[in-house]
């Protein structure tokens, strides 16, 4: 009888720690599920945000082309003055390569080389534009290299390219802005179920 009491008291002694351990494990699993779901959902939001950024950068490039056209048509500006105007235009602050190109030119580098180097060194810009980046680089070899009419023709050509790209990007933004976060959340839930 005495040994039975000892046995049950020994069992009760371990019952509480086991219950506590189960609660801790449950909390860790719940935290893991929340972290996994949140991670995938944030990944989805990130990819949706990339479409938003691409629309913004292409819109800025189109605005830059309009400014270049206006300055060439009405002021016949040389490239150095054109870069000054572009770098001082508040709405073009996202185009960091313009300021870098201006600095390189002021240090004595030729415009086409300075422009190409500035565009290529902007990793975020190149990542967003993908293969369209080559048109932005080529622009540096056309602006200031020929007569005003030819330069205006080049601006029109690049505007058409980036306008088409903008239409496509806006369609993608509308299509994926809700899809990516939802898909990310669903993948997160699936991964959490499999892992936990």
Protein Blocks (a to p, Z undefined) as FASTA:
>chain_A
ZZmmmmmmmmmmmmmmmmmmmmmmmmmmmmmmmmmmmmmmmmmmmmmmmmmmmmmmmmmm
mmmmmmmmmmmmmnopafklmmmmmmmmmklmmmmmlmmmmmmmmnopafklmmmmmmmm
mmmlmmmnmmmlmmmmmmmmmgopacfklmmmmmmmmmmmmmmmmmmmmmmmmmmmmmmm
mmmmmmmmmmmmmmZZ
